[in-house]
Amino acid sequence: MRKKRIDRDIVVILIMSVVTVCAWIGFEVYRAYSRRNIPPVLSKQLMELTPKLDISILGRLESRTP
């Protein structure tokens, strides 16, 4: 009879674990779909920079005295 009690406890623990994992996944999916998009201010700040250097500005920086 002792073995049936252990088996029943393991089944209960497994069921509770599956319920917990399913709830966790469900909440994460809901959070991912309900998240707001990037605000316009941040999207402007994330704008791609041009890789071109302005030589005249670099020349002025080199001529500055500390």
mmCIF file as gemmi writes it, N, C-alpha and C atoms, coordinates in Angstrom:
data_model
loop_
_atom_site.group_PDB
_atom_site.id
_atom_site.type_symbol
_atom_site.label_atom_id
_atom_site.label_alt_id
_atom_site.label_comp_id
_atom_site.label_asym_id
_atom_site.label_entity_id
_atom_site.label_seq_id
_atom_site.pdbx_PDB_ins_code
_atom_site.Cartn_x
_atom_site.Cartn_y
_atom_site.Cartn_z
_atom_site.occupancy
_atom_site.B_iso_or_equiv
_atom_site.pdbx_formal_charge
_atom_site.auth_seq_id
_atom_site.auth_asym_id
_atom_site.pdbx_PDB_model_num
ATOM 1 N N . MET Axp A 1 ? 0.809 -1.194 0 1 0 ? 1 A 1
ATOM 2 C CA . MET Axp A 1 ? 0 0 0 1 0 ? 1 A 1
ATOM 3 C C . MET Axp A 1 ? 0.858 1.266 0 1 0 ? 1 A 1
ATOM 4 N N . ARG Axp A 2 ? 2.033 1.19 0.505 1 0 ? 2 A 1
ATOM 5 C CA . ARG Axp A 2 ? 2.899 2.366 0.572 1 0 ? 2 A 1
ATOM 6 C C . ARG Axp A 2 ? 3.271 2.845 -0.817 1 0 ? 2 A 1
ATOM 7 N N . LYS Axp A 3 ? 3.449 1.951 -1.772 1 0 ? 3 A 1
ATOM 8 C CA . LYS Axp A 3 ? 3.836 2.31 -3.128 1 0 ? 3 A 1
ATOM 9 C C . LYS Axp A 3 ? 2.748 3.123 -3.827 1 0 ? 3 A 1
ATOM 10 N N . LYS Axp A 4 ? 1.482 2.798 -3.608 1 0 ? 4 A 1
ATOM 11 C CA . LYS Axp A 4 ? 0.389 3.54 -4.236 1 0 ? 4 A 1
ATOM 12 C C . LYS Axp A 4 ? 0.354 4.979 -3.746 1 0 ? 4 A 1
ATOM 13 N N . ARG Axp A 5 ? 0.667 5.199 -2.499 1 0 ? 5 A 1
ATOM 14 C CA . ARG Axp A 5 ? 0.668 6.546 -1.928 1 0 ? 5 A 1
ATOM 15 C C . ARG Axp A 5 ? 1.773 7.371 -2.579 1 0 ? 5 A 1
ATOM 16 N N . ILE Axp A 6 ? 2.937 6.78 -2.773 1 0 ? 6 A 1
ATOM 17 C CA . ILE Axp A 6 ? 4.052 7.494 -3.409 1 0 ? 6 A 1
ATOM 18 C C . ILE Axp A 6 ? 3.714 7.792 -4.859 1 0 ? 6 A 1
ATOM 19 N N . ASP Axp A 7 ? 3.123 6.838 -5.553 1 0 ? 7 A 1
ATOM 20 C CA . ASP Axp A 7 ? 2.736 7.06 -6.945 1 0 ? 7 A 1
ATOM 21 C C . ASP Axp A 7 ? 1.694 8.177 -7.048 1 0 ? 7 A 1
ATOM 22 N N . ARG Axp A 8 ? 0.76 8.21 -6.157 1 0 ? 8 A 1
ATOM 23 C CA . ARG Axp A 8 ? -0.277 9.236 -6.164 1 0 ? 8 A 1
ATOM 24 C C . ARG Axp A 8 ? 0.34 10.618 -5.897 1 0 ? 8 A 1
ATOM 25 N N . ASP Axp A 9 ? 1.294 10.689 -4.977 1 0 ? 9 A 1
ATOM 26 C CA . ASP Axp A 9 ? 1.967 11.957 -4.681 1 0 ? 9 A 1
ATOM 27 C C . ASP Axp A 9 ? 2.752 12.456 -5.891 1 0 ? 9 A 1
ATOM 28 N N . ILE Axp A 10 ? 3.41 11.549 -6.564 1 0 ? 10 A 1
ATOM 29 C CA . ILE Axp A 10 ? 4.182 11.936 -7.751 1 0 ? 10 A 1
ATOM 30 C C . ILE Axp A 10 ? 3.254 12.444 -8.848 1 0 ? 10 A 1
ATOM 31 N N . VAL Axp A 11 ? 2.133 11.785 -9.035 1 0 ? 11 A 1
ATOM 32 C CA . VAL Axp A 11 ? 1.166 12.221 -10.052 1 0 ? 11 A 1
ATOM 33 C C . VAL Axp A 11 ? 0.631 13.612 -9.711 1 0 ? 11 A 1
ATOM 34 N N . VAL Axp A 12 ? 0.327 13.865 -8.459 1 0 ? 12 A 1
ATOM 35 C CA . VAL Axp A 12 ? -0.169 15.178 -8.042 1 0 ? 12 A 1
ATOM 36 C C . VAL Axp A 12 ? 0.89 16.247 -8.288 1 0 ? 12 A 1
ATOM 37 N N . ILE Axp A 13 ? 2.12 15.957 -7.947 1 0 ? 13 A 1
ATOM 38 C CA . ILE Axp A 13 ? 3.21 16.919 -8.17 1 0 ? 13 A 1
ATOM 39 C C . ILE Axp A 13 ? 3.398 17.168 -9.66 1 0 ? 13 A 1
ATOM 40 N N . LEU Axp A 14 ? 3.34 16.14 -10.471 1 0 ? 14 A 1
ATOM 41 C CA . LEU Axp A 14 ? 3.489 16.313 -11.918 1 0 ? 14 A 1
ATOM 42 C C . LEU Axp A 14 ? 2.35 17.143 -12.504 1 0 ? 14 A 1
ATOM 43 N N . ILE Axp A 15 ? 1.137 16.894 -12.067 1 0 ? 15 A 1
ATOM 44 C CA . ILE Axp A 15 ? -0.007 17.658 -12.568 1 0 ? 15 A 1
ATOM 45 C C . ILE Axp A 15 ? 0.12 19.127 -12.175 1 0 ? 15 A 1
ATOM 46 N N . MET Axp A 16 ? 0.494 19.399 -10.939 1 0 ? 16 A 1
ATOM 47 C CA . MET Axp A 16 ? 0.674 20.778 -10.493 1 0 ? 16 A 1
ATOM 48 C C . MET Axp A 16 ? 1.803 21.464 -11.262 1 0 ? 16 A 1
ATOM 49 N N . SER Axp A 17 ? 2.863 20.72 -11.565 1 0 ? 17 A 1
ATOM 50 C CA . SER Axp A 17 ? 3.97 21.288 -12.331 1 0 ? 17 A 1
ATOM 51 C C . SER Axp A 17 ? 3.539 21.628 -13.758 1 0 ? 17 A 1
ATOM 52 N N . VAL Axp A 18 ? 2.766 20.752 -14.378 1 0 ? 18 A 1
ATOM 53 C CA . VAL Axp A 18 ? 2.282 21.001 -15.735 1 0 ? 18 A 1
ATOM 54 C C . VAL Axp A 18 ? 1.346 22.212 -15.755 1 0 ? 18 A 1
ATOM 55 N N . VAL Axp A 19 ? 0.482 22.314 -14.765 1 0 ? 19 A 1
ATOM 56 C CA . VAL Axp A 19 ? -0.421 23.462 -14.683 1 0 ? 19 A 1
ATOM 57 C C . VAL Axp A 19 ? 0.377 24.752 -14.51 1 0 ? 19 A 1
ATOM 58 N N . THR Axp A 20 ? 1.396 24.72 -13.666 1 0 ? 20 A 1
ATOM 59 C CA . THR Axp A 20 ? 2.235 25.901 -13.442 1 0 ? 20 A 1
ATOM 60 C C . THR Axp A 20 ? 2.964 26.31 -14.712 1 0 ? 20 A 1
ATOM 61 N N . VAL Axp A 21 ? 3.546 25.349 -15.413 1 0 ? 21 A 1
ATOM 62 C CA . VAL Axp A 21 ? 4.278 25.654 -16.645 1 0 ? 21 A 1
ATOM 63 C C . VAL Axp A 21 ? 3.33 26.192 -17.712 1 0 ? 21 A 1
ATOM 64 N N . CYS Axp A 22 ? 2.155 25.609 -17.838 1 0 ? 22 A 1
ATOM 65 C CA . CYS Axp A 22 ? 1.183 26.104 -18.823 1 0 ? 22 A 1
ATOM 66 C C . CYS Axp A 22 ? 0.73 27.522 -18.488 1 0 ? 22 A 1
ATOM 67 N N . ALA Axp A 23 ? 0.498 27.809 -17.226 1 0 ? 23 A 1
ATOM 68 C CA . ALA Axp A 23 ? 0.108 29.162 -16.814 1 0 ? 23 A 1
ATOM 69 C C . ALA Axp A 23 ? 1.244 30.141 -17.1 1 0 ? 23 A 1
ATOM 70 N N . TRP Axp A 24 ? 2.48 29.752 -16.808 1 0 ? 24 A 1
ATOM 71 C CA . TRP Axp A 24 ? 3.641 30.598 -17.052 1 0 ? 24 A 1
ATOM 72 C C . TRP Axp A 24 ? 3.748 30.919 -18.542 1 0 ? 24 A 1
ATOM 73 N N . ILE Axp A 25 ? 3.634 29.915 -19.382 1 0 ? 25 A 1
ATOM 74 C CA . ILE Axp A 25 ? 3.709 30.129 -20.834 1 0 ? 25 A 1
ATOM 75 C C . ILE Axp A 25 ? 2.562 31.011 -21.298 1 0 ? 25 A 1
ATOM 76 N N . GLY Axp A 26 ? 1.374 30.777 -20.779 1 0 ? 26 A 1
ATOM 77 C CA . GLY Axp A 26 ? 0.216 31.59 -21.153 1 0 ? 26 A 1
ATOM 78 C C . GLY Axp A 26 ? 0.395 33.056 -20.782 1 0 ? 26 A 1
ATOM 79 N N . PHE Axp A 27 ? 0.885 33.323 -19.586 1 0 ? 27 A 1
ATOM 80 C CA . PHE Axp A 27 ? 1.115 34.703 -19.168 1 0 ? 27 A 1
ATOM 81 C C . PHE Axp A 27 ? 2.198 35.37 -20.01 1 0 ? 27 A 1
ATOM 82 N N . GLU Axp A 28 ? 3.245 34.636 -20.349 1 0 ? 28 A 1
ATOM 83 C CA . GLU Axp A 28 ? 4.315 35.214 -21.169 1 0 ? 28 A 1
ATOM 84 C C . GLU Axp A 28 ? 3.829 35.529 -22.583 1 0 ? 28 A 1
ATOM 85 N N . VAL Axp A 29 ? 2.996 34.661 -23.145 1 0 ? 29 A 1
ATOM 86 C CA . VAL Axp A 29 ? 2.445 34.925 -24.478 1 0 ? 29 A 1
ATOM 87 C C . VAL Axp A 29 ? 1.53 36.144 -24.425 1 0 ? 29 A 1
ATOM 88 N N . TYR Axp A 30 ? 0.7 36.229 -23.405 1 0 ? 30 A 1
ATOM 89 C CA . TYR Axp A 30 ? -0.176 37.39 -23.251 1 0 ? 30 A 1
ATOM 90 C C . TYR Axp A 30 ? 0.645 38.669 -23.107 1 0 ? 30 A 1
ATOM 91 N N . ARG Axp A 31 ? 1.707 38.619 -22.306 1 0 ? 31 A 1
ATOM 92 C CA . ARG Axp A 31 ? 2.545 39.796 -22.1 1 0 ? 31 A 1
ATOM 93 C C . ARG Axp A 31 ? 3.231 40.212 -23.392 1 0 ? 31 A 1
ATOM 94 N N . ALA Axp A 32 ? 3.653 39.246 -24.191 1 0 ? 32 A 1
ATOM 95 C CA . ALA Axp A 32 ? 4.321 39.559 -25.452 1 0 ? 32 A 1
ATOM 96 C C . ALA Axp A 32 ? 3.36 40.212 -26.437 1 0 ? 32 A 1
ATOM 97 N N . TYR Axp A 33 ? 2.112 39.766 -26.472 1 0 ? 33 A 1
ATOM 98 C CA . TYR Axp A 33 ? 1.15 40.347 -27.405 1 0 ? 33 A 1
ATOM 99 C C . TYR Axp A 33 ? 0.569 41.672 -26.918 1 0 ? 33 A 1
ATOM 100 N N . SER Axp A 34 ? 0.565 41.906 -25.623 1 0 ? 34 A 1
ATOM 101 C CA . SER Axp A 34 ? -0.025 43.139 -25.109 1 0 ? 34 A 1
ATOM 102 C C . SER Axp A 34 ? 1.01 44.239 -24.892 1 0 ? 34 A 1
ATOM 103 N N . ARG Axp A 35 ? 2.259 43.953 -25.172 1 0 ? 35 A 1
ATOM 104 C CA . ARG Axp A 35 ? 3.309 44.953 -24.986 1 0 ? 35 A 1
ATOM 105 C C . ARG Axp A 35 ? 3.157 46.055 -26.025 1 0 ? 35 A 1
ATOM 106 N N . ARG Axp A 36 ? 3.408 47.277 -25.616 1 0 ? 36 A 1
ATOM 107 C CA . ARG Axp A 36 ? 3.297 48.413 -26.52 1 0 ? 36 A 1
ATOM 108 C C . ARG Axp A 36 ? 4.509 48.482 -27.428 1 0 ? 36 A 1
ATOM 109 N N . ASN Axp A 37 ? 4.322 49.139 -28.555 1 0 ? 37 A 1
ATOM 110 C CA . ASN Axp A 37 ? 5.425 49.324 -29.494 1 0 ? 37 A 1
ATOM 111 C C . ASN Axp A 37 ? 6.381 50.39 -28.973 1 0 ? 37 A 1
ATOM 112 N N . ILE Axp A 38 ? 7.482 50.551 -29.679 1 0 ? 38 A 1
ATOM 113 C CA . ILE Axp A 38 ? 8.472 51.548 -29.294 1 0 ? 38 A 1
ATOM 114 C C . ILE Axp A 38 ? 7.868 52.941 -29.491 1 0 ? 38 A 1
ATOM 115 N N . PRO Axp A 39 ? 7.969 53.819 -28.492 1 0 ? 39 A 1
ATOM 116 C CA . PRO Axp A 39 ? 7.45 55.175 -28.658 1 0 ? 39 A 1
ATOM 117 C C . PRO Axp A 39 ? 8.191 55.916 -29.778 1 0 ? 39 A 1
ATOM 118 N N . PRO Axp A 40 ? 7.545 56.928 -30.375 1 0 ? 40 A 1
ATOM 119 C CA . PRO Axp A 40 ? 8.174 57.644 -31.488 1 0 ? 40 A 1
ATOM 120 C C . PRO Axp A 40 ? 9.498 58.297 -31.114 1 0 ? 40 A 1
ATOM 121 N N . VAL Axp A 41 ? 9.628 58.742 -29.87 1 0 ? 41 A 1
ATOM 122 C CA . VAL Axp A 41 ? 10.877 59.388 -29.459 1 0 ? 41 A 1
ATOM 123 C C . VAL Axp A 41 ? 12.03 58.391 -29.527 1 0 ? 41 A 1
ATOM 124 N N . LEU Axp A 42 ? 11.803 57.179 -29.042 1 0 ? 42 A 1
ATOM 125 C CA . LEU Axp A 42 ? 12.862 56.178 -29.074 1 0 ? 42 A 1
ATOM 126 C C . LEU Axp A 42 ? 13.162 55.731 -30.496 1 0 ? 42 A 1
ATOM 127 N N . SER Axp A 43 ? 12.147 55.614 -31.321 1 0 ? 43 A 1
ATOM 128 C CA . SER Axp A 43 ? 12.406 55.195 -32.692 1 0 ? 43 A 1
ATOM 129 C C . SER Axp A 43 ? 13.22 56.257 -33.423 1 0 ? 43 A 1
ATOM 130 N N . LYS Axp A 44 ? 13.038 57.523 -33.09 1 0 ? 44 A 1
ATOM 131 C CA . LYS Axp A 44 ? 13.854 58.583 -33.692 1 0 ? 44 A 1
ATOM 132 C C . LYS Axp A 44 ? 15.294 58.479 -33.2 1 0 ? 44 A 1
ATOM 133 N N . GLN Axp A 45 ? 15.478 58.143 -31.927 1 0 ? 45 A 1
ATOM 134 C CA . GLN Axp A 45 ? 16.816 58.003 -31.376 1 0 ? 45 A 1
ATOM 135 C C . GLN Axp A 45 ? 17.522 56.769 -31.92 1 0 ? 45 A 1
ATOM 136 N N . LEU Axp A 46 ? 16.776 55.761 -32.333 1 0 ? 46 A 1
ATOM 137 C CA . LEU Axp A 46 ? 17.362 54.534 -32.862 1 0 ? 46 A 1
ATOM 138 C C . LEU Axp A 46 ? 17.616 54.606 -34.366 1 0 ? 46 A 1
ATOM 139 N N . MET Axp A 47 ? 17.413 55.773 -34.959 1 0 ? 47 A 1
ATOM 140 C CA . MET Axp A 47 ? 17.595 55.935 -36.389 1 0 ? 47 A 1
ATOM 141 C C . MET Axp A 47 ? 19.046 55.638 -36.777 1 0 ? 47 A 1
ATOM 142 N N . GLU Axp A 48 ? 19.234 55.043 -37.923 1 0 ? 48 A 1
ATOM 143 C CA . GLU Axp A 48 ? 20.549 54.613 -38.368 1 0 ? 48 A 1
ATOM 144 C C . GLU Axp A 48 ? 21.43 55.83 -38.679 1 0 ? 48 A 1
ATOM 145 N N . LEU Axp A 49 ? 22.682 55.749 -38.259 1 0 ? 49 A 1
ATOM 146 C CA . LEU Axp A 49 ? 23.642 56.821 -38.518 1 0 ? 49 A 1
ATOM 147 C C . LEU Axp A 49 ? 24.326 56.6 -39.859 1 0 ? 49 A 1
ATOM 148 N N . THR Axp A 50 ? 24.708 57.701 -40.495 1 0 ? 50 A 1
ATOM 149 C CA . THR Axp A 50 ? 25.439 57.581 -41.76 1 0 ? 50 A 1
ATOM 150 C C . THR Axp A 50 ? 26.916 57.383 -41.45 1 0 ? 50 A 1
ATOM 151 N N . PRO Axp A 51 ? 27.605 56.519 -42.16 1 0 ? 51 A 1
ATOM 152 C CA . PRO Axp A 51 ? 29.011 56.245 -41.868 1 0 ? 51 A 1
ATOM 153 C C . PRO Axp A 51 ? 29.976 57.253 -42.489 1 0 ? 51 A 1
ATOM 154 N N . LYS Axp A 52 ? 29.486 58.349 -43.071 1 0 ? 52 A 1
ATOM 155 C CA . LYS Axp A 52 ? 30.348 59.338 -43.713 1 0 ? 52 A 1
ATOM 156 C C . LYS Axp A 52 ? 30.888 60.313 -42.671 1 0 ? 52 A 1
ATOM 157 N N . LEU Axp A 53 ? 32.183 60.619 -42.766 1 0 ? 53 A 1
ATOM 158 C CA . LEU Axp A 53 ? 32.822 61.564 -41.856 1 0 ? 53 A 1
ATOM 159 C C . LEU Axp A 53 ? 32.994 62.899 -42.559 1 0 ? 53 A 1
ATOM 160 N N . ASP Axp A 54 ? 32.747 63.97 -41.815 1 0 ? 54 A 1
ATOM 161 C CA . ASP Axp A 54 ? 32.942 65.311 -42.353 1 0 ? 54 A 1
ATOM 162 C C . ASP Axp A 54 ? 34.381 65.728 -42.052 1 0 ? 54 A 1
ATOM 163 N N . ILE Axp A 55 ? 35.214 65.806 -43.086 1 0 ? 55 A 1
ATOM 164 C CA . ILE Axp A 55 ? 36.638 66.084 -42.932 1 0 ? 55 A 1
ATOM 165 C C . ILE Axp A 55 ? 36.866 67.482 -42.365 1 0 ? 55 A 1
ATOM 166 N N . SER Axp A 56 ? 36.038 68.455 -42.723 1 0 ? 56 A 1
ATOM 167 C CA . SER Axp A 56 ? 36.247 69.814 -42.215 1 0 ? 56 A 1
ATOM 168 C C . SER Axp A 56 ? 36.054 69.88 -40.704 1 0 ? 56 A 1
ATOM 169 N N . ILE Axp A 57 ? 35.082 69.14 -40.181 1 0 ? 57 A 1
ATOM 170 C CA . ILE Axp A 57 ? 34.874 69.121 -38.732 1 0 ? 57 A 1
ATOM 171 C C . ILE Axp A 57 ? 36.043 68.437 -38.044 1 0 ? 57 A 1
ATOM 172 N N . LEU Axp A 58 ? 36.553 67.37 -38.633 1 0 ? 58 A 1
ATOM 173 C CA . LEU Axp A 58 ? 37.726 66.698 -38.051 1 0 ? 58 A 1
ATOM 174 C C . LEU Axp A 58 ? 38.929 67.618 -38.039 1 0 ? 58 A 1
ATOM 175 N N . GLY Axp A 59 ? 39.106 68.418 -39.096 1 0 ? 59 A 1
ATOM 176 C CA . GLY Axp A 59 ? 40.212 69.371 -39.138 1 0 ? 59 A 1
ATOM 177 C C . GLY Axp A 59 ? 40.082 70.423 -38.055 1 0 ? 59 A 1
ATOM 178 N N . ARG Axp A 60 ? 38.862 70.908 -37.823 1 0 ? 60 A 1
ATOM 179 C CA . ARG Axp A 60 ? 38.661 71.904 -36.765 1 0 ? 60 A 1
ATOM 180 C C . ARG Axp A 60 ? 38.927 71.294 -35.388 1 0 ? 60 A 1
ATOM 181 N N . LEU Axp A 61 ? 38.57 70.047 -35.205 1 0 ? 61 A 1
ATOM 182 C CA . LEU Axp A 61 ? 38.823 69.388 -33.919 1 0 ? 61 A 1
ATOM 183 C C . LEU Axp A 61 ? 40.324 69.231 -33.669 1 0 ? 61 A 1
ATOM 184 N N . GLU Axp A 62 ? 41.08 68.91 -34.723 1 0 ? 62 A 1
ATOM 185 C CA . GLU Axp A 62 ? 42.53 68.747 -34.56 1 0 ? 62 A 1
ATOM 186 C C . GLU Axp A 62 ? 43.199 70.071 -34.26 1 0 ? 62 A 1
ATOM 187 N N . SER Axp A 63 ? 42.664 71.172 -34.775 1 0 ? 63 A 1
ATOM 188 C CA . SER Axp A 63 ? 43.306 72.47 -34.57 1 0 ? 63 A 1
ATOM 189 C C . SER Axp A 63 ? 42.953 73.099 -33.227 1 0 ? 63 A 1
ATOM 190 N N . ARG Axp A 64 ? 42.026 72.524 -32.501 1 0 ? 64 A 1
ATOM 191 C CA . ARG Axp A 64 ? 41.661 73.079 -31.182 1 0 ? 64 A 1
ATOM 192 C C . ARG Axp A 64 ? 42.786 72.875 -30.197 1 0 ? 64 A 1
ATOM 193 N N . THR Axp A 65 ? 42.95 73.844 -29.306 1 0 ? 65 A 1
ATOM 194 C CA . THR Axp A 65 ? 43.979 73.731 -28.263 1 0 ? 65 A 1
ATOM 195 C C . THR Axp A 65 ? 43.306 73.339 -26.96 1 0 ? 65 A 1
ATOM 196 N N . PRO Axp A 66 ? 43.957 72.51 -26.173 1 0 ? 66 A 1
ATOM 197 C CA . PRO Axp A 66 ? 43.335 72.054 -24.926 1 0 ? 66 A 1
ATOM 198 C C . PRO Axp A 66 ? 43.285 73.116 -23.846 1 0 ? 66 A 1
